[in-house]
């Protein structure tokens, strides 16, 4: 699967853009503020249904307009699938797939598996456990058909239980009901993650060896409570604390992916450059696992290449993406920043200037 065409209207400073992409490599360059990151961001909307730069979709709409639209033409085994998303200033969202209005953003996201690499991607390792849970759950969303339904049920039970814990007037019967719902839903999510993690680890190990061969990285999944006890016992044992603080302290919403070298967290052991390579390895592992499991190809987006990957890492990354058959869209300030990527024959090059994206000959 790859993105054949992208059309963008009233998206930040991209007033009206229509571009036919190369199925393998696309290089996007332009000065800061030209719109190159906005172009990457617009593609990201098709794969995630949201921005990676802001939580306020209204701020993405061009000044003086009331809606932005991103339209993509997907090619899946030579079959074209049109997909599109519009976000309105009144917070409405409109999704269209193959000419039909769709209620759920997740239906579009399912069609467009993407991985994004930016200067902030090391937050996957240095940030809160929520980043690493999202990493695990991205794979589950794309490979396990029931995961989204199961996760929605679990989150609802967690929200209800926390609301009751905050309310000192809540009754025991209602709290017991939602505690049981929470435990039941949590065990299903836990089982999804444990099963997926066991299958994913060999892929992570493979790419860590490729990018950081001299290190032996240990990978563990913390389930969100002490594994020597059951989730039910953990919840019951923490009940008084949960009441005191007004939220549930044990369970899958506290899970974490833990990577260590010599029993030390890699954030205490690795340099920033090594953390960059680790996050690249993790993303490639997910893409490879998805391809082997669902025969689906990821689209890789890289914003601001020059700030992140050195020459050796770029070569290794390009080789890995090529072997996976994935499409790659990369941005940089100057053509010279692309380095080894520019030597790749099967590509298109685009220049972005004042919100206009134009293909260049080379």
C-alpha positions in Angstrom: 0.0 0.0 0.0 1.2 3.5 -0.8 -0.2 7.0 -1.2 -0.5 7.9 -4.8 -1.8 11.4 -4.5 -2.4 14.0 -1.8 -4.6 17.0 -2.1 -4.6 19.7 0.7 -6.9 22.7 1.0 -6.7 25.5 3.6 -4.3 23.6 5.9 -2.1 26.2 7.7 -0.2 28.0 4.9 -1.1 25.3 2.3 -4.0 27.0 0.5 -4.4 24.5 -2.4 -1.9 21.7 -3.0 -2.1 18.7 -5.2 0.8 16.3 -5.5 1.4 12.9 -7.1 3.8 11.0 -4.9 6.4 8.3 -5.8 5.6 4.9 -4.4 9.1 4.6 -2.9 10.9 7.8 -1.9 9.7 11.4 -1.8 12.1 14.2 -0.8 10.5 17.5 0.3 12.7 20.5 1.0 12.2 24.2 1.7 13.1 27.0 4.2 11.7 27.1 7.7 8.2 28.4 7.5 7.8 27.4 3.9 5.2 24.7 4.6 7.2 21.5 4.4 6.4 20.4 7.9 2.7 21.3 7.3 2.8 19.1 4.2 4.1 16.2 6.4 1.5 17.0 9.0 -1.3 16.9 6.4 -0.3 13.4 5.4 -0.1 12.4 9.0 -3.8 13.3 9.4 -4.7 10.4 7.1 -2.8 7.9 9.2 -3.7 9.2 12.7 -6.7 11.5 12.3 -4.9 14.2 14.2 -1.9 16.6 14.2 1.4 15.8 15.7 2.0 19.5 16.3 -1.1 20.7 18.2 -4.2 19.4 20.0 -6.3 22.2 18.6 -7.4 21.3 15.1 -9.0 24.7 14.7 -5.5 26.3 14.7 -4.6 24.2 11.7 -7.3 25.8 9.5 -5.9 28.6 7.3 -6.6 32.1 8.5 -10.0 33.3 7.4 -11.3 29.8 6.5 -13.7 27.5 8.4 -12.5 24.1 7.3 -9.4 22.3 6.1 -9.5 19.1 3.9 -6.9 16.5 3.3 -7.6 14.0 0.5 -5.5 11.0 -0.4 -5.6 8.4 -3.1 -4.3 5.1 -1.7 -3.0 2.3 -3.9 -3.5 -1.2 -2.5 -2.4 -4.0 -4.8 -3.2 -1.7 -7.8 -6.6 -0.9 -6.5 -7.2 2.8 -5.7 -9.0 3.8 -2.6 -9.9 7.5 -2.1 -9.9 8.7 1.5 -10.3 12.2 3.0 -10.7 14.1 6.2 -12.1 17.5 6.8 -12.0 19.4 10.1 -14.3 22.4 10.8 -13.8 25.3 13.0 -17.0 24.3 14.9 -15.1 21.0 15.8 -17.0 18.8 13.3 -15.1 16.1 11.5 -16.0 14.6 8.2 -14.5 11.4 6.9 -15.0 9.9 3.4 -13.7 6.6 2.2 -14.3 5.5 -1.4 -17.0 8.1 -1.9 -19.0 7.3 1.3 -19.3 9.3 4.5 -17.9 7.4 7.4 -18.6 8.0 11.1 -15.4 6.7 12.6 -11.9 8.2 12.1 -10.5 4.8 13.0 -11.9 3.3 9.7 -9.7 5.7 7.8 -6.7 5.3 10.0 -6.9 1.5 9.6 -6.3 1.9 5.9 -3.3 4.1 6.3 -0.7 2.6 8.7 2.0 5.2 9.2 5.1 5.8 11.3 6.3 9.3 12.0 9.8 10.4 12.9 10.5 13.9 14.1 13.0 15.7 16.3 10.6 14.8 19.2 10.5 11.1 18.5 13.0 10.3 21.3 10.1 11.1 23.6 9.1 7.5 22.9 12.0 6.6 25.2 12.4 9.7 27.4 8.8 10.6 27.8 6.1 9.2 30.1 4.9 5.6 29.8 1.9 6.9 27.9 4.2 7.2 24.8 5.3 3.6 25.0 1.7 2.4 25.6 0.7 4.2 22.5 3.6 2.5 20.6 2.4 -1.0 21.7 -1.3 -0.2 21.1 -0.6 1.2 17.6 0.5 -2.3 16.5 -2.5 -3.9 18.3 -4.9 -1.6 16.6 -3.6 -2.6 13.2 -3.2 -6.3 13.7 -6.0 -7.3 16.2 -9.5 -6.7 14.8 -11.2 -6.6 18.3 -8.6 -4.4 20.0 -10.3 -1.1 19.5 -13.6 -2.3 20.7 -12.0 -4.0 23.7 -9.9 -0.9 24.5 -13.0 1.4 24.3 -14.8 -0.9 26.8 -11.8 -0.8 29.1 -11.4 3.0 29.0 -15.1 3.5 29.7 -14.9 1.2 32.8 -11.8 3.0 34.0 -13.4 6.4 33.5 -16.5 5.3 35.4 -14.6 3.8 38.2 -12.4 6.9 38.6 -15.5 9.1 38.7 -17.0 7.0 41.5 -13.7 7.0 43.4 -13.7 10.8 43.3 -17.3 10.9 44.5 -17.3 10.3 48.3 -21.1 9.7 48.1 -20.9 6.8 45.5 -22.4 3.5 46.6 -20.6 0.2 47.1 -22.9 -1.7 44.7 -22.1 0.7 41.8 -18.4 0.9 42.6 -18.2 -2.9 42.8 -19.9 -3.2 39.4 -17.5 -0.8 37.6 -14.5 -2.3 39.4 -15.5 -5.7 38.0 -16.0 -4.2 34.6 -12.7 -2.6 34.8 -10.9 -5.8 35.9 -12.6 -7.8 33.2 -11.8 -5.3 30.5 -8.3 -4.8 31.8 -7.5 -8.5 31.6 -8.5 -8.6 28.0 -6.2 -5.6 27.2 -3.4 -7.2 29.2 -3.8 -10.4 27.2 -3.7 -8.5 23.9 -0.5 -6.8 24.9 1.3 -9.8 26.3 0.5 -11.8 23.2 1.5 -9.0 20.9 4.7 -8.2 22.9 5.9 -11.8 22.7 5.6 -11.7 18.9 7.1 -8.2 18.5 10.2 -8.6 20.6 12.2 -10.6 18.0 11.6 -7.8 15.5 12.7 -5.1 18.0 15.8 -7.2 18.8 16.6 -7.6 15.1 16.6 -3.8 14.4 18.3 -2.9 17.6 21.1 -5.3 16.5 21.2 -3.6 13.1 21.5 -0.1 14.5 23.2 -0.6 17.8 25.0 -3.9 17.4 27.5 -3.4 20.3 24.7 -3.2 22.9 22.6 -6.0 24.5 19.3 -4.3 25.2 16.9 -6.1 27.5 13.2 -5.5 26.7 10.4 -6.1 29.2 6.7 -5.3 29.4 5.5 -3.9 32.7 1.9 -4.9 32.8 0.8 -2.0 35.1 0.9 -4.0 38.4 3.0 -6.5 40.2 2.9 -9.6 38.0 3.2 -11.9 41.1 -0.4 -11.1 42.0 -3.6 -11.0 40.0 -5.1 -7.7 38.7 -8.1 -8.4 40.9 -5.9 -8.7 44.0 -3.9 -5.6 43.0 -7.1 -3.5 42.6 -8.6 -4.7 45.8 -5.3 -4.2 47.7 -5.1 -0.6 46.5 -8.7 0.3 47.1 -8.0 2.6 50.1 -5.3 4.4 48.1 -7.6 4.7 45.1 -10.3 6.2 47.3 -7.8 8.7 48.8 -6.3 9.9 45.5 -9.5 9.5 43.4 -8.1 7.4 40.6 -7.2 3.7 39.8 -3.5 3.1 40.5 -3.1 -0.4 39.1 -3.8 -1.9 35.7 -3.1 -1.8 32.0 -3.4 2.1 31.9 -0.1 2.0 33.9 1.7 -0.4 31.6 5.2 0.5 30.3 7.7 -0.9 27.8 11.0 -1.0 29.6 14.4 -1.1 27.8 17.6 -1.6 29.7 21.3 -2.1 29.2 23.2 -3.7 32.1 20.1 -3.4 34.2 20.0 0.4 33.7 17.3 2.2 31.8 18.6 3.1 28.3 17.8 6.8 29.1 20.5 6.7 31.7 22.9 4.7 29.5 22.5 5.9 25.9 23.5 9.2 24.3 20.9 11.2 22.5 22.2 9.9 19.1 21.8 6.3 20.4 18.3 7.1 21.6 17.4 8.3 18.1 18.6 5.1 16.6 16.6 3.1 19.2 13.4 4.9 18.4 14.0 4.3 14.7 14.6 0.6 15.4 11.3 0.4 17.4 9.4 2.0 14.5 10.9 -0.3 11.9 10.1 -3.3 14.1 6.4 -2.4 14.2 6.3 -1.9 10.4 8.0 -5.2 9.8 5.7 -7.1 12.2 2.7 -5.5 10.5 3.9 -6.5 7.0 4.5 -10.1 8.2 1.2 -10.3 10.1 -1.2 -8.5 7.8 0.8 -8.2 4.5 0.4 -4.4 4.9 3.0 -1.8 4.2 3.6 1.3 6.4 4.1 4.8 5.1 7.1 6.4 6.8 7.2 10.1 7.4 10.4 11.9 8.5 10.3 15.6 9.4 13.5 17.6 9.5 15.9 14.8 8.5 19.1 16.9 8.9 18.5 17.4 12.6 18.2 13.7 13.4 20.1 11.0 11.5 23.7 10.9 10.5 25.1 9.4 7.3 25.4 5.9 8.5 22.0 5.8 10.1 20.4 7.3 7.0 21.9 4.5 4.8 20.7 1.8 7.2 17.3 3.3 7.5 16.9 3.6 3.7 17.9 0.0 3.3 15.5 -1.2 5.9 12.5 0.8 4.4 13.4 -0.4 0.9 13.5 -4.0 2.1 10.1 -3.6 3.6 8.6 -2.1 0.4 7.5 0.9 2.4 6.8 4.4 1.0 9.0 7.2 2.5 8.2 10.9 2.7 11.1 13.0 4.0 11.5 16.7 4.6 14.6 18.8 5.1 15.7 22.4 4.7 18.1 22.0 1.9 18.6 19.3 -0.8 22.1 18.7 0.5 20.6 17.6 3.8 19.2 14.5 2.2 22.7 13.0 1.7 22.5 9.3 0.8 18.7 9.5 0.3 19.3 11.8 -2.7 21.5 9.2 -4.4 18.5 6.8 -4.5 17.2 6.5 -8.1 13.5 5.8 -7.5 12.3 9.0 -6.1 10.6 12.3 -6.6 11.8 15.7 -5.3 9.6 18.5 -4.3 10.4 22.1 -3.4 8.1 24.0 -0.9 8.0 27.7 -1.0 5.3 30.0 0.5 2.8 27.2 0.8 3.3 25.9 -2.7 4.6 22.4 -3.4 6.2 21.9 -6.8 7.9 18.8 -8.2 11.4 19.3 -9.5 13.4 17.5 -12.1 16.9 16.2 -11.2 
